[in-house]
Amino acid sequence: MEEAVRTGTWSVDGRLATADDAALVIACARQEPGAFQELLSRYRRPAVTLAYQMMGDPEEAEDVAQEAFVRVFQAIPRFRGQAAFSTWLYRIVTNLCLGRRRRKKVTVELDAVREPRAADSPSRTVTEALVTRQALDAMTPGLRAILLLRDQEGLSYTEIAEALRLPLGTVRSRLSKARMSFRQIWKKLSEVGEGLS
């Protein structure tokens, strides 16, 4: 595999599909056919999912992911490999989402949230998913980002610190604050929903 990366002899026989991320990044930097497509196929869904969890809008999530991959494509020759490719990509997606949210200044009124109570209301699982979405929307973008990177994407504290360019101690304290904030918002949303029955 390393020989294929050094010599630029990729073939369509599946070597790209079995290459690790570091080898794919090198192949992308060398403009090897199919290398970027392989990275895209591996990371498109996680990028869109993270963007959706941060933005709450599927169309905007697709736009953010697309913009992130455009930036990756443009910058990949300069990628130094000091962090994992996924960490770098998540940082780009997170920064794009935070920038868009700052420009929009999205706010959610907690009192406007209502849990459906009709006889044909969605199942408890769907309702919990909606409340989760509303709780995430009500959090500050920075706390939401740390919570999603850790609890949804499974990044380590060190990877989050690298992705967000924060000291490790700051990541730990903000994650603790994010979880507390989420629990408080969840509780308030649950109380509002119970008051409607």
PyMOL commands that place a pseudoatom at each C-alpha (Angstrom):
pseudoatom trace, name=CA, resn=MET, resi=1, chain=A, elem=C, hetatm=0, pos=[0.000, 0.000, 0.000]
pseudoatom trace, name=CA, resn=GLU, resi=2, chain=A, elem=C, hetatm=0, pos=[2.720, 2.474, 0.969]
pseudoatom trace, name=CA, resn=GLU, resi=3, chain=A, elem=C, hetatm=0, pos=[4.510, 1.658, -2.271]
pseudoatom trace, name=CA, resn=ALA, resi=4, chain=A, elem=C, hetatm=0, pos=[1.329, 2.431, -4.213]
pseudoatom trace, name=CA, resn=VAL, resi=5, chain=A, elem=C, hetatm=0, pos=[1.072, 5.808, -2.460]
pseudoatom trace, name=CA, resn=ARG, resi=6, chain=A, elem=C, hetatm=0, pos=[4.750, 6.652, -3.043]
pseudoatom trace, name=CA, resn=THR, resi=7, chain=A, elem=C, hetatm=0, pos=[4.741, 5.679, -6.693]
pseudoatom trace, name=CA, resn=GLY, resi=8, chain=A, elem=C, hetatm=0, pos=[1.219, 6.829, -7.462]
pseudoatom trace, name=CA, resn=THR, resi=9, chain=A, elem=C, hetatm=0, pos=[0.162, 3.473, -8.862]
pseudoatom trace, name=CA, resn=TRP, resi=10, chain=A, elem=C, hetatm=0, pos=[-3.448, 3.251, -7.700]
pseudoatom trace, name=CA, resn=SER, resi=11, chain=A, elem=C, hetatm=0, pos=[-5.647, 0.920, -9.601]
pseudoatom trace, name=CA, resn=VAL, resi=12, chain=A, elem=C, hetatm=0, pos=[-9.353, 0.419, -9.704]
pseudoatom trace, name=CA, resn=ASP, resi=13, chain=A, elem=C, hetatm=0, pos=[-8.960, -2.980, -8.038]
pseudoatom trace, name=CA, resn=GLY, resi=14, chain=A, elem=C, hetatm=0, pos=[-10.070, -1.750, -4.649]
pseudoatom trace, name=CA, resn=ARG, resi=15, chain=A, elem=C, hetatm=0, pos=[-6.842, -0.525, -3.105]
pseudoatom trace, name=CA, resn=LEU, resi=16, chain=A, elem=C, hetatm=0, pos=[-8.434, 2.849, -2.424]
pseudoatom trace, name=CA, resn=ALA, resi=17, chain=A, elem=C, hetatm=0, pos=[-11.324, 1.216, -0.608]
pseudoatom trace, name=CA, resn=THR, resi=18, chain=A, elem=C, hetatm=0, pos=[-8.922, -0.565, 1.756]
pseudoatom trace, name=CA, resn=ALA, resi=19, chain=A, elem=C, hetatm=0, pos=[-6.471, 2.315, 2.213]
pseudoatom trace, name=CA, resn=ASP, resi=20, chain=A, elem=C, hetatm=0, pos=[-6.329, 4.021, 5.581]
pseudoatom trace, name=CA, resn=ASP, resi=21, chain=A, elem=C, hetatm=0, pos=[-7.186, 7.714, 5.820]
pseudoatom trace, name=CA, resn=ALA, resi=22, chain=A, elem=C, hetatm=0, pos=[-3.559, 8.849, 5.923]
pseudoatom trace, name=CA, resn=ALA, resi=23, chain=A, elem=C, hetatm=0, pos=[-2.809, 7.019, 2.668]
pseudoatom trace, name=CA, resn=LEU, resi=24, chain=A, elem=C, hetatm=0, pos=[-5.927, 8.483, 1.065]
pseudoatom trace, name=CA, resn=VAL, resi=25, chain=A, elem=C, hetatm=0, pos=[-4.934, 11.992, 2.106]
pseudoatom trace, name=CA, resn=ILE, resi=26, chain=A, elem=C, hetatm=0, pos=[-1.530, 11.508, 0.509]
pseudoatom trace, name=CA, resn=ALA, resi=27, chain=A, elem=C, hetatm=0, pos=[-3.187, 10.134, -2.619]
pseudoatom trace, name=CA, resn=CYS, resi=28, chain=A, elem=C, hetatm=0, pos=[-5.560, 13.118, -2.703]
pseudoatom trace, name=CA, resn=ALA, resi=29, chain=A, elem=C, hetatm=0, pos=[-2.666, 15.547, -2.355]
pseudoatom trace, name=CA, resn=ARG, resi=30, chain=A, elem=C, hetatm=0, pos=[-1.057, 13.797, -5.338]
pseudoatom trace, name=CA, resn=GLN, resi=31, chain=A, elem=C, hetatm=0, pos=[-4.365, 14.043, -7.227]
pseudoatom trace, name=CA, resn=GLU, resi=32, chain=A, elem=C, hetatm=0, pos=[-4.670, 10.287, -7.621]
pseudoatom trace, name=CA, resn=PRO, resi=33, chain=A, elem=C, hetatm=0, pos=[-7.869, 9.346, -9.469]
pseudoatom trace, name=CA, resn=GLY, resi=34, chain=A, elem=C, hetatm=0, pos=[-10.607, 8.222, -7.121]
pseudoatom trace, name=CA, resn=ALA, resi=35, chain=A, elem=C, hetatm=0, pos=[-8.821, 9.115, -3.879]
pseudoatom trace, name=CA, resn=PHE, resi=36, chain=A, elem=C, hetatm=0, pos=[-10.969, 12.127, -3.019]
pseudoatom trace, name=CA, resn=GLN, resi=37, chain=A, elem=C, hetatm=0, pos=[-14.114, 10.236, -4.012]
pseudoatom trace, name=CA, resn=GLU, resi=38, chain=A, elem=C, hetatm=0, pos=[-13.169, 7.522, -1.502]
pseudoatom trace, name=CA, resn=LEU, resi=39, chain=A, elem=C, hetatm=0, pos=[-12.708, 10.094, 1.296]
pseudoatom trace, name=CA, resn=LEU, resi=40, chain=A, elem=C, hetatm=0, pos=[-16.032, 11.628, 0.329]
pseudoatom trace, name=CA, resn=SER, resi=41, chain=A, elem=C, hetatm=0, pos=[-17.795, 8.264, 0.439]
pseudoatom trace, name=CA, resn=ARG, resi=42, chain=A, elem=C, hetatm=0, pos=[-16.343, 7.524, 3.892]
pseudoatom trace, name=CA, resn=TYR, resi=43, chain=A, elem=C, hetatm=0, pos=[-17.056, 10.870, 5.523]
pseudoatom trace, name=CA, resn=ARG, resi=44, chain=A, elem=C, hetatm=0, pos=[-20.014, 12.466, 3.743]
pseudoatom trace, name=CA, resn=ARG, resi=45, chain=A, elem=C, hetatm=0, pos=[-22.637, 10.915, 6.021]
pseudoatom trace, name=CA, resn=PRO, resi=46, chain=A, elem=C, hetatm=0, pos=[-20.808, 11.764, 9.301]
pseudoatom trace, name=CA, resn=ALA, resi=47, chain=A, elem=C, hetatm=0, pos=[-20.230, 15.341, 8.072]
pseudoatom trace, name=CA, resn=VAL, resi=48, chain=A, elem=C, hetatm=0, pos=[-23.893, 15.802, 7.120]
pseudoatom trace, name=CA, resn=THR, resi=49, chain=A, elem=C, hetatm=0, pos=[-25.030, 14.254, 10.413]
pseudoatom trace, name=CA, resn=LEU, resi=50, chain=A, elem=C, hetatm=0, pos=[-22.832, 16.550, 12.484]
pseudoatom trace, name=CA, resn=ALA, resi=51, chain=A, elem=C, hetatm=0, pos=[-23.959, 19.580, 10.472]
pseudoatom trace, name=CA, resn=TYR, resi=52, chain=A, elem=C, hetatm=0, pos=[-27.610, 18.582, 10.866]
pseudoatom trace, name=CA, resn=GLN, resi=53, chain=A, elem=C, hetatm=0, pos=[-27.245, 18.162, 14.622]
pseudoatom trace, name=CA, resn=MET, resi=54, chain=A, elem=C, hetatm=0, pos=[-25.685, 21.606, 14.840]
pseudoatom trace, name=CA, resn=MET, resi=55, chain=A, elem=C, hetatm=0, pos=[-27.967, 23.407, 12.364]
pseudoatom trace, name=CA, resn=GLY, resi=56, chain=A, elem=C, hetatm=0, pos=[-31.279, 21.545, 12.664]
pseudoatom trace, name=CA, resn=ASP, resi=57, chain=A, elem=C, hetatm=0, pos=[-32.030, 21.909, 8.952]
pseudoatom trace, name=CA, resn=PRO, resi=58, chain=A, elem=C, hetatm=0, pos=[-31.320, 19.025, 6.548]
pseudoatom trace, name=CA, resn=GLU, resi=59, chain=A, elem=C, hetatm=0, pos=[-30.845, 21.265, 3.513]
pseudoatom trace, name=CA, resn=GLU, resi=60, chain=A, elem=C, hetatm=0, pos=[-28.466, 23.546, 5.359]
pseudoatom trace, name=CA, resn=ALA, resi=61, chain=A, elem=C, hetatm=0, pos=[-26.614, 20.495, 6.689]
pseudoatom trace, name=CA, resn=GLU, resi=62, chain=A, elem=C, hetatm=0, pos=[-26.080, 19.296, 3.118]
pseudoatom trace, name=CA, resn=ASP, resi=63, chain=A, elem=C, hetatm=0, pos=[-24.824, 22.763, 2.149]
pseudoatom trace, name=CA, resn=VAL, resi=64, chain=A, elem=C, hetatm=0, pos=[-22.402, 22.857, 5.090]
pseudoatom trace, name=CA, resn=ALA, resi=65, chain=A, elem=C, hetatm=0, pos=[-21.073, 19.383, 4.301]
pseudoatom trace, name=CA, resn=GLN, resi=66, chain=A, elem=C, hetatm=0, pos=[-20.620, 20.285, 0.650]
pseudoatom trace, name=CA, resn=GLU, resi=67, chain=A, elem=C, hetatm=0, pos=[-18.793, 23.487, 1.556]
pseudoatom trace, name=CA, resn=ALA, resi=68, chain=A, elem=C, hetatm=0, pos=[-16.620, 21.561, 4.020]
pseudoatom trace, name=CA, resn=PHE, resi=69, chain=A, elem=C, hetatm=0, pos=[-15.575, 19.078, 1.337]
pseudoatom trace, name=CA, resn=VAL, resi=70, chain=A, elem=C, hetatm=0, pos=[-14.832, 21.899, -1.092]
pseudoatom trace, name=CA, resn=ARG, resi=71, chain=A, elem=C, hetatm=0, pos=[-12.539, 23.395, 1.536]
pseudoatom trace, name=CA, resn=VAL, resi=72, chain=A, elem=C, hetatm=0, pos=[-10.969, 19.998, 2.187]
pseudoatom trace, name=CA, resn=PHE, resi=73, chain=A, elem=C, hetatm=0, pos=[-10.359, 19.518, -1.531]
pseudoatom trace, name=CA, resn=GLN, resi=74, chain=A, elem=C, hetatm=0, pos=[-8.724, 22.928, -1.810]
pseudoatom trace, name=CA, resn=ALA, resi=75, chain=A, elem=C, hetatm=0, pos=[-6.596, 22.569, 1.325]
pseudoatom trace, name=CA, resn=ILE, resi=76, chain=A, elem=C, hetatm=0, pos=[-5.659, 18.890, 1.295]
pseudoatom trace, name=CA, resn=PRO, resi=77, chain=A, elem=C, hetatm=0, pos=[-2.214, 19.477, -0.254]
pseudoatom trace, name=CA, resn=ARG, resi=78, chain=A, elem=C, hetatm=0, pos=[-1.420, 21.603, 2.823]
pseudoatom trace, name=CA, resn=PHE, resi=79, chain=A, elem=C, hetatm=0, pos=[-2.819, 19.096, 5.355]
pseudoatom trace, name=CA, resn=ARG, resi=80, chain=A, elem=C, hetatm=0, pos=[0.091, 18.305, 7.679]
pseudoatom trace, name=CA, resn=GLY, resi=81, chain=A, elem=C, hetatm=0, pos=[-1.390, 15.192, 9.275]
pseudoatom trace, name=CA, resn=GLN, resi=82, chain=A, elem=C, hetatm=0, pos=[-0.846, 16.409, 12.840]
pseudoatom trace, name=CA, resn=ALA, resi=83, chain=A, elem=C, hetatm=0, pos=[-4.402, 15.297, 13.598]
pseudoatom trace, name=CA, resn=ALA, resi=84, chain=A, elem=C, hetatm=0, pos=[-6.516, 12.568, 12.093]
pseudoatom trace, name=CA, resn=PHE, resi=85, chain=A, elem=C, hetatm=0, pos=[-8.298, 13.454, 8.856]
pseudoatom trace, name=CA, resn=SER, resi=86, chain=A, elem=C, hetatm=0, pos=[-11.669, 13.000, 10.585]
pseudoatom trace, name=CA, resn=THR, resi=87, chain=A, elem=C, hetatm=0, pos=[-10.669, 15.467, 13.313]
pseudoatom trace, name=CA, resn=TRP, resi=88, chain=A, elem=C, hetatm=0, pos=[-9.675, 18.029, 10.687]
pseudoatom trace, name=CA, resn=LEU, resi=89, chain=A, elem=C, hetatm=0, pos=[-12.931, 17.510, 8.773]
pseudoatom trace, name=CA, resn=TYR, resi=90, chain=A, elem=C, hetatm=0, pos=[-15.054, 17.805, 11.940]
pseudoatom trace, name=CA, resn=ARG, resi=91, chain=A, elem=C, hetatm=0, pos=[-13.257, 21.054, 12.792]
pseudoatom trace, name=CA, resn=ILE, resi=92, chain=A, elem=C, hetatm=0, pos=[-14.096, 22.446, 9.358]
pseudoatom trace, name=CA, resn=VAL, resi=93, chain=A, elem=C, hetatm=0, pos=[-17.754, 21.368, 9.634]
pseudoatom trace, name=CA, resn=THR, resi=94, chain=A, elem=C, hetatm=0, pos=[-18.026, 22.728, 13.180]
pseudoatom trace, name=CA, resn=ASN, resi=95, chain=A, elem=C, hetatm=0, pos=[-16.474, 26.068, 12.235]
pseudoatom trace, name=CA, resn=LEU, resi=96, chain=A, elem=C, hetatm=0, pos=[-18.776, 26.416, 9.217]
pseudoatom trace, name=CA, resn=CYS, resi=97, chain=A, elem=C, hetatm=0, pos=[-21.826, 25.673, 11.371]
pseudoatom trace, name=CA, resn=LEU, resi=98, chain=A, elem=C, hetatm=0, pos=[-20.755, 28.082, 14.096]
pseudoatom trace, name=CA, resn=GLY, resi=99, chain=A, elem=C, hetatm=0, pos=[-20.168, 30.788, 11.498]
pseudoatom trace, name=CA, resn=ARG, resi=100, chain=A, elem=C, hetatm=0, pos=[-23.568, 30.274, 9.907]
pseudoatom trace, name=CA, resn=ARG, resi=101, chain=A, elem=C, hetatm=0, pos=[-25.321, 30.262, 13.269]
pseudoatom trace, name=CA, resn=ARG, resi=102, chain=A, elem=C, hetatm=0, pos=[-23.550, 33.483, 14.273]
pseudoatom trace, name=CA, resn=ARG, resi=103, chain=A, elem=C, hetatm=0, pos=[-24.713, 35.134, 11.079]
pseudoatom trace, name=CA, resn=LYS, resi=104, chain=A, elem=C, hetatm=0, pos=[-28.282, 33.915, 11.585]
pseudoatom trace, name=CA, resn=LYS, resi=105, chain=A, elem=C, hetatm=0, pos=[-28.421, 34.431, 15.352]
pseudoatom trace, name=CA, resn=VAL, resi=106, chain=A, elem=C, hetatm=0, pos=[-30.898, 31.587, 15.710]
pseudoatom trace, name=CA, resn=THR, resi=107, chain=A, elem=C, hetatm=0, pos=[-32.853, 31.490, 18.936]
pseudoatom trace, name=CA, resn=VAL, resi=108, chain=A, elem=C, hetatm=0, pos=[-35.434, 29.071, 20.226]
pseudoatom trace, name=CA, resn=GLU, resi=109, chain=A, elem=C, hetatm=0, pos=[-38.119, 30.066, 22.665]
pseudoatom trace, name=CA, resn=LEU, resi=110, chain=A, elem=C, hetatm=0, pos=[-38.429, 27.255, 25.188]
pseudoatom trace, name=CA, resn=ASP, resi=111, chain=A, elem=C, hetatm=0, pos=[-41.984, 28.268, 26.052]
pseudoatom trace, name=CA, resn=ALA, resi=112, chain=A, elem=C, hetatm=0, pos=[-42.971, 27.748, 22.398]
pseudoatom trace, name=CA, resn=VAL, resi=113, chain=A, elem=C, hetatm=0, pos=[-42.049, 24.069, 22.535]
pseudoatom trace, name=CA, resn=ARG, resi=114, chain=A, elem=C, hetatm=0, pos=[-45.049, 21.812, 22.880]
pseudoatom trace, name=CA, resn=GLU, resi=115, chain=A, elem=C, hetatm=0, pos=[-45.083, 18.045, 23.124]
pseudoatom trace, name=CA, resn=PRO, resi=116, chain=A, elem=C, hetatm=0, pos=[-47.855, 16.474, 21.035]
pseudoatom trace, name=CA, resn=ARG, resi=117, chain=A, elem=C, hetatm=0, pos=[-50.629, 14.975, 23.189]
pseudoatom trace, name=CA, resn=ALA, resi=118, chain=A, elem=C, hetatm=0, pos=[-53.272, 13.935, 20.669]
pseudoatom trace, name=CA, resn=ALA, resi=119, chain=A, elem=C, hetatm=0, pos=[-54.403, 10.305, 20.501]
pseudoatom trace, name=CA, resn=ASP, resi=120, chain=A, elem=C, hetatm=0, pos=[-52.454, 9.884, 17.264]
pseudoatom trace, name=CA, resn=SER, resi=121, chain=A, elem=C, hetatm=0, pos=[-49.286, 11.503, 18.653]
pseudoatom trace, name=CA, resn=PRO, resi=122, chain=A, elem=C, hetatm=0, pos=[-45.896, 10.047, 17.677]
pseudoatom trace, name=CA, resn=SER, resi=123, chain=A, elem=C, hetatm=0, pos=[-44.325, 7.318, 19.727]
pseudoatom trace, name=CA, resn=ARG, resi=124, chain=A, elem=C, hetatm=0, pos=[-42.285, 8.138, 22.795]
pseudoatom trace, name=CA, resn=THR, resi=125, chain=A, elem=C, hetatm=0, pos=[-39.078, 7.571, 20.820]
pseudoatom trace, name=CA, resn=VAL, resi=126, chain=A, elem=C, hetatm=0, pos=[-40.051, 10.117, 18.177]
pseudoatom trace, name=CA, resn=THR, resi=127, chain=A, elem=C, hetatm=0, pos=[-41.148, 12.574, 20.835]
pseudoatom trace, name=CA, resn=GLU, resi=128, chain=A, elem=C, hetatm=0, pos=[-37.851, 12.171, 22.678]
pseudoatom trace, name=CA, resn=ALA, resi=129, chain=A, elem=C, hetatm=0, pos=[-35.970, 12.725, 19.417]
pseudoatom trace, name=CA, resn=LEU, resi=130, chain=A, elem=C, hetatm=0, pos=[-37.890, 15.962, 18.862]
pseudoatom trace, name=CA, resn=VAL, resi=131, chain=A, elem=C, hetatm=0, pos=[-37.245, 17.147, 22.407]
pseudoatom trace, name=CA, resn=THR, resi=132, chain=A, elem=C, hetatm=0, pos=[-33.570, 16.257, 21.983]
pseudoatom trace, name=CA, resn=ARG, resi=133, chain=A, elem=C, hetatm=0, pos=[-33.448, 18.320, 18.773]
pseudoatom trace, name=CA, resn=GLN, resi=134, chain=A, elem=C, hetatm=0, pos=[-35.130, 21.247, 20.536]
pseudoatom trace, name=CA, resn=ALA, resi=135, chain=A, elem=C, hetatm=0, pos=[-32.781, 20.992, 23.515]
pseudoatom trace, name=CA, resn=LEU, resi=136, chain=A, elem=C, hetatm=0, pos=[-29.754, 20.993, 21.208]
pseudoatom trace, name=CA, resn=ASP, resi=137, chain=A, elem=C, hetatm=0, pos=[-31.147, 23.997, 19.332]
pseudoatom trace, name=CA, resn=ALA, resi=138, chain=A, elem=C, hetatm=0, pos=[-31.548, 25.881, 22.611]
pseudoatom trace, name=CA, resn=MET, resi=139, chain=A, elem=C, hetatm=0, pos=[-27.900, 25.346, 23.612]
pseudoatom trace, name=CA, resn=THR, resi=140, chain=A, elem=C, hetatm=0, pos=[-25.170, 27.800, 22.723]
pseudoatom trace, name=CA, resn=PRO, resi=141, chain=A, elem=C, hetatm=0, pos=[-23.377, 26.752, 19.525]
pseudoatom trace, name=CA, resn=GLY, resi=142, chain=A, elem=C, hetatm=0, pos=[-20.042, 26.203, 21.264]
pseudoatom trace, name=CA, resn=LEU, resi=143, chain=A, elem=C, hetatm=0, pos=[-21.464, 23.907, 23.921]
pseudoatom trace, name=CA, resn=ARG, resi=144, chain=A, elem=C, hetatm=0, pos=[-23.566, 22.072, 21.325]
pseudoatom trace, name=CA, resn=ALA, resi=145, chain=A, elem=C, hetatm=0, pos=[-20.461, 21.468, 19.206]
pseudoatom trace, name=CA, resn=ILE, resi=146, chain=A, elem=C, hetatm=0, pos=[-18.479, 19.930, 22.065]
pseudoatom trace, name=CA, resn=LEU, resi=147, chain=A, elem=C, hetatm=0, pos=[-21.404, 17.769, 23.161]
pseudoatom trace, name=CA, resn=LEU, resi=148, chain=A, elem=C, hetatm=0, pos=[-22.026, 16.461, 19.643]
pseudoatom trace, name=CA, resn=LEU, resi=149, chain=A, elem=C, hetatm=0, pos=[-18.357, 15.829, 18.886]
pseudoatom trace, name=CA, resn=ARG, resi=150, chain=A, elem=C, hetatm=0, pos=[-18.022, 13.755, 22.070]
pseudoatom trace, name=CA, resn=ASP, resi=151, chain=A, elem=C, hetatm=0, pos=[-21.370, 12.017, 22.458]
pseudoatom trace, name=CA, resn=GLN, resi=152, chain=A, elem=C, hetatm=0, pos=[-22.465, 11.620, 18.845]
pseudoatom trace, name=CA, resn=GLU, resi=153, chain=A, elem=C, hetatm=0, pos=[-19.231, 11.455, 16.862]
pseudoatom trace, name=CA, resn=GLY, resi=154, chain=A, elem=C, hetatm=0, pos=[-17.293, 9.671, 19.611]
pseudoatom trace, name=CA, resn=LEU, resi=155, chain=A, elem=C, hetatm=0, pos=[-14.211, 11.887, 19.467]
pseudoatom trace, name=CA, resn=SER, resi=156, chain=A, elem=C, hetatm=0, pos=[-11.795, 11.703, 22.379]
pseudoatom trace, name=CA, resn=TYR, resi=157, chain=A, elem=C, hetatm=0, pos=[-11.111, 14.754, 24.518]
pseudoatom trace, name=CA, resn=THR, resi=158, chain=A, elem=C, hetatm=0, pos=[-7.787, 15.162, 22.727]
pseudoatom trace, name=CA, resn=GLU, resi=159, chain=A, elem=C, hetatm=0, pos=[-9.414, 14.982, 19.285]
pseudoatom trace, name=CA, resn=ILE, resi=160, chain=A, elem=C, hetatm=0, pos=[-12.020, 17.567, 20.318]
pseudoatom trace, name=CA, resn=ALA, resi=161, chain=A, elem=C, hetatm=0, pos=[-9.256, 19.831, 21.626]
pseudoatom trace, name=CA, resn=GLU, resi=162, chain=A, elem=C, hetatm=0, pos=[-7.466, 19.528, 18.280]
pseudoatom trace, name=CA, resn=ALA, resi=163, chain=A, elem=C, hetatm=0, pos=[-10.652, 20.013, 16.247]
pseudoatom trace, name=CA, resn=LEU, resi=164, chain=A, elem=C, hetatm=0, pos=[-11.734, 23.125, 18.132]
pseudoatom trace, name=CA, resn=ARG, resi=165, chain=A, elem=C, hetatm=0, pos=[-8.226, 24.374, 18.927]
pseudoatom trace, name=CA, resn=LEU, resi=166, chain=A, elem=C, hetatm=0, pos=[-8.906, 24.467, 22.651]
pseudoatom trace, name=CA, resn=PRO, resi=167, chain=A, elem=C, hetatm=0, pos=[-6.802, 23.366, 25.625]
pseudoatom trace, name=CA, resn=LEU, resi=168, chain=A, elem=C, hetatm=0, pos=[-7.702, 19.899, 26.922]
pseudoatom trace, name=CA, resn=GLY, resi=169, chain=A, elem=C, hetatm=0, pos=[-8.852, 21.276, 30.279]
pseudoatom trace, name=CA, resn=THR, resi=170, chain=A, elem=C, hetatm=0, pos=[-11.190, 23.702, 28.527]
pseudoatom trace, name=CA, resn=VAL, resi=171, chain=A, elem=C, hetatm=0, pos=[-12.723, 20.837, 26.547]
pseudoatom trace, name=CA, resn=ARG, resi=172, chain=A, elem=C, hetatm=0, pos=[-13.358, 18.871, 29.745]
pseudoatom trace, name=CA, resn=SER, resi=173, chain=A, elem=C, hetatm=0, pos=[-14.949, 21.811, 31.560]
pseudoatom trace, name=CA, resn=ARG, resi=174, chain=A, elem=C, hetatm=0, pos=[-17.058, 22.868, 28.575]
pseudoatom trace, name=CA, resn=LEU, resi=175, chain=A, elem=C, hetatm=0, pos=[-18.252, 19.308, 28.026]
pseudoatom trace, name=CA, resn=SER, resi=176, chain=A, elem=C, hetatm=0, pos=[-19.336, 19.164, 31.654]
pseudoatom trace, name=CA, resn=LYS, resi=177, chain=A, elem=C, hetatm=0, pos=[-21.096, 22.517, 31.248]
pseudoatom trace, name=CA, resn=ALA, resi=178, chain=A, elem=C, hetatm=0, pos=[-22.687, 21.339, 27.978]
pseudoatom trace, name=CA, resn=ARG, resi=179, chain=A, elem=C, hetatm=0, pos=[-24.087, 18.197, 29.600]
pseudoatom trace, name=CA, resn=MET, resi=180, chain=A, elem=C, hetatm=0, pos=[-25.461, 20.207, 32.519]
pseudoatom trace, name=CA, resn=SER, resi=181, chain=A, elem=C, hetatm=0, pos=[-27.016, 22.725, 30.130]
pseudoatom trace, name=CA, resn=PHE, resi=182, chain=A, elem=C, hetatm=0, pos=[-28.574, 19.940, 28.070]
pseudoatom trace, name=CA, resn=ARG, resi=183, chain=A, elem=C, hetatm=0, pos=[-30.068, 18.299, 31.185]
pseudoatom trace, name=CA, resn=GLN, resi=184, chain=A, elem=C, hetatm=0, pos=[-31.528, 21.617, 32.395]
pseudoatom trace, name=CA, resn=ILE, resi=185, chain=A, elem=C, hetatm=0, pos=[-33.046, 22.418, 29.009]
pseudoatom trace, name=CA, resn=TRP, resi=186, chain=A, elem=C, hetatm=0, pos=[-34.369, 18.850, 28.687]
pseudoatom trace, name=CA, resn=LYS, resi=187, chain=A, elem=C, hetatm=0, pos=[-36.005, 19.136, 32.125]
pseudoatom trace, name=CA, resn=LYS, resi=188, chain=A, elem=C, hetatm=0, pos=[-37.609, 22.468, 31.236]
pseudoatom trace, name=CA, resn=LEU, resi=189, chain=A, elem=C, hetatm=0, pos=[-38.888, 21.109, 27.924]
pseudoatom trace, name=CA, resn=SER, resi=190, chain=A, elem=C, hetatm=0, pos=[-40.280, 18.042, 29.683]
pseudoatom trace, name=CA, resn=GLU, resi=191, chain=A, elem=C, hetatm=0, pos=[-42.068, 20.222, 32.262]
pseudoatom trace, name=CA, resn=VAL, resi=192, chain=A, elem=C, hetatm=0, pos=[-43.591, 22.376, 29.493]
pseudoatom trace, name=CA, resn=GLY, resi=193, chain=A, elem=C, hetatm=0, pos=[-44.806, 19.231, 27.718]
pseudoatom trace, name=CA, resn=GLU, resi=194, chain=A, elem=C, hetatm=0, pos=[-46.304, 17.740, 30.893]
pseudoatom trace, name=CA, resn=GLY, resi=195, chain=A, elem=C, hetatm=0, pos=[-48.184, 20.944, 31.602]
pseudoatom trace, name=CA, resn=LEU, resi=196, chain=A, elem=C, hetatm=0, pos=[-50.138, 20.556, 28.370]
pseudoatom trace, name=CA, resn=SER, resi=197, chain=A, elem=C, hetatm=0, pos=[-51.721, 17.210, 29.144]
for i in range(1, 197): cmd.bond("trace and resi %d" % i, "trace and resi %d" % (i + 1))
show_as sticks, trace
zoom trace
